[in-house]
């Protein structure tokens, strides 16, 4: 992937995404595409529990999960995509009601959103913004109309 600008002063905000990690590169690419500064953040929940959102901006307007698995599309990848969709819906419903929900997918995990798939219809009806990051680091919006 093409290297994106990555300020050193916020290194602690990246937590588990080390420099060069595909998830980090995907968030940097989406940040540039949307004109936002998306970074991982721990969100406090009830009873001392926290939840890490893989990408969220300072104004809490965008919640992002990244699924950038490589290789052939598998049921494990589909399950990860669905789990991340559920997490984002839950967070939007309970903590960030005005936020946009976004998934950043690799070219292989984008297969979860084929034109005739129920997941495509669900993502559309639930207001998800889907993006695909190529191996070269280019981010494009995934637009697939349900048939």
Backbone torsions as a table, in degrees:
resi	resn	phi	psi	omega
1	UNK	NA	149.5	176.3
2	UNK	-70.4	136.8	-178.1
3	UNK	-74.5	130.5	178.3
4	UNK	-100.4	161.0	176.6
5	UNK	-61.8	133.2	-175.2
6	UNK	-140.7	94.6	-176.9
7	UNK	-59.6	133.3	-180.0
8	UNK	-68.4	-31.0	-174.0
9	UNK	-64.4	-13.8	179.1
10	UNK	-114.8	27.2	-177.2
11	UNK	-54.9	-37.3	-178.5
12	UNK	-63.8	-27.2	-178.5
13	UNK	-69.5	-17.0	-177.5
14	UNK	-79.5	-15.9	178.2
15	UNK	47.3	-108.5	-172.5
16	UNK	-85.7	-4.4	-179.5
17	UNK	-95.2	97.3	-178.6
18	UNK	-72.4	161.1	176.6
19	UNK	-53.7	133.5	-179.9
20	UNK	86.9	-8.9	178.2
21	UNK	-62.9	138.9	-177.8
22	UNK	-57.1	-36.5	179.3
23	UNK	-65.5	-42.0	179.0
24	UNK	-64.2	-45.9	179.1
25	UNK	-62.4	-39.2	178.3
26	UNK	-64.8	-41.6	177.5
27	UNK	-65.0	-39.7	177.5
28	UNK	-64.4	-40.3	178.9
29	UNK	-66.2	-42.5	178.5
30	UNK	-67.8	-37.6	175.9
31	UNK	-56.2	-46.4	179.8
32	UNK	-64.9	-41.2	-179.1
33	UNK	-63.5	-41.6	-176.5
34	UNK	-92.2	-10.6	-177.1
35	UNK	71.2	31.8	-179.8
36	UNK	-123.1	163.5	174.0
37	UNK	-107.3	94.1	-179.4
38	UNK	-92.2	129.1	178.6
39	UNK	-142.3	156.0	173.4
40	UNK	-62.7	149.4	176.7
41	UNK	-151.8	140.9	172.3
42	UNK	-83.7	127.1	179.5
43	UNK	-105.8	121.2	178.8
44	UNK	-71.6	134.7	177.5
45	UNK	-113.8	-163.4	-179.5
46	UNK	-78.8	157.1	174.8
47	UNK	56.7	35.0	175.9
48	UNK	78.2	6.6	178.6
49	UNK	-83.8	143.6	174.4
50	UNK	-125.0	160.8	179.6
51	UNK	-135.7	132.6	178.4
52	UNK	-93.6	120.3	171.0
53	UNK	-89.6	129.0	-175.1
54	UNK	-68.0	-28.5	176.2
55	UNK	-151.3	128.6	177.1
56	UNK	-152.0	142.8	179.5
57	UNK	-89.4	169.0	-175.5
58	UNK	-62.6	-28.7	-179.1
59	UNK	-94.0	6.6	178.8
60	UNK	59.0	33.6	-179.2
61	UNK	-93.8	-16.7	-179.3
62	UNK	-135.6	128.1	174.2
63	UNK	-111.9	127.9	-172.9
64	UNK	-130.2	134.6	167.8
65	UNK	-118.9	146.9	-175.2
66	UNK	-119.0	128.2	176.7
67	UNK	-129.5	91.9	-173.6
68	UNK	-116.5	44.4	176.1
69	UNK	-64.3	148.1	177.3
70	UNK	-108.1	166.8	178.8
71	UNK	93.9	-173.8	-178.2
72	UNK	-65.0	142.8	178.6
73	UNK	-63.7	134.2	-177.1
74	UNK	-132.0	168.3	177.8
75	UNK	-65.0	-30.9	175.9
76	UNK	-62.8	-40.6	177.9
77	UNK	-66.0	-43.2	177.8
78	UNK	-59.4	-43.6	179.8
79	UNK	-63.5	-37.9	177.7
80	UNK	-64.5	-43.4	178.0
81	UNK	-59.7	-47.5	-178.8
82	UNK	-65.2	-40.1	177.7
83	UNK	-63.0	-41.9	179.5
84	UNK	-67.5	-36.4	175.1
85	UNK	-61.3	-45.8	179.7
86	UNK	-60.6	-44.8	179.0
87	UNK	-58.3	-46.3	-178.8
88	UNK	-66.1	-40.1	177.4
89	UNK	-62.2	-43.1	179.2
90	UNK	-62.0	-47.5	179.2
91	UNK	-62.9	-41.8	178.7
92	UNK	-64.9	-42.1	-178.1
93	UNK	-67.9	-34.1	-172.5
94	UNK	-105.5	-24.2	-173.7
95	UNK	-127.0	-34.8	-173.0
96	UNK	-131.3	68.6	-171.5
97	UNK	-63.4	-21.1	-179.1
98	UNK	-96.4	-2.6	-173.6
99	UNK	-75.0	147.8	169.5
100	UNK	-82.8	143.1	177.7
101	UNK	-110.5	132.8	-174.0
102	UNK	-133.8	141.9	169.4
103	UNK	-116.6	135.2	172.3
104	UNK	-108.5	121.9	-172.6
105	UNK	-118.4	149.8	168.5
106	UNK	-77.6	170.5	179.5
107	UNK	-60.9	-33.8	179.9
108	UNK	-75.5	-41.4	-179.0
109	UNK	-72.7	-17.9	175.0
110	UNK	-64.2	-16.2	176.9
111	UNK	-60.8	-18.6	177.1
112	UNK	-65.3	-14.7	-175.4
113	UNK	-119.4	52.0	174.8
114	UNK	-66.8	155.8	-175.6
115	UNK	-54.1	-36.1	-176.6
116	UNK	-99.3	8.8	-177.5
117	UNK	-80.8	144.3	176.9
118	UNK	-63.5	-29.3	179.6
119	UNK	-64.2	-33.2	178.0
120	UNK	-66.0	-45.7	177.9
121	UNK	-63.2	-44.8	179.7
122	UNK	-61.5	-46.8	-179.9
123	UNK	-59.7	-42.2	179.7
124	UNK	-65.4	-49.3	-176.7
125	UNK	-68.7	-26.0	179.7
126	UNK	-91.1	-0.8	174.3
127	UNK	82.2	26.0	177.9
128	UNK	-77.0	142.8	169.8
129	UNK	-103.6	122.9	-177.3
130	UNK	-109.3	133.3	179.3
131	UNK	-128.7	147.8	176.0
132	UNK	-117.9	131.2	175.6
133	UNK	-107.9	126.1	-179.8
134	UNK	-80.6	170.6	178.0
135	UNK	-65.7	-18.9	177.3
136	UNK	-88.8	-3.7	176.3
137	UNK	95.9	4.6	178.0
138	UNK	-79.5	131.5	178.6
139	UNK	-106.0	130.1	175.6
140	UNK	-131.5	151.7	177.1
141	UNK	-76.2	133.4	177.1
142	UNK	-88.5	117.8	179.1
143	UNK	-120.9	108.5	177.0
144	UNK	-134.2	113.3	179.3
145	UNK	-78.6	133.0	174.5
146	UNK	-63.2	144.3	-179.7
147	UNK	-99.0	NA	NA
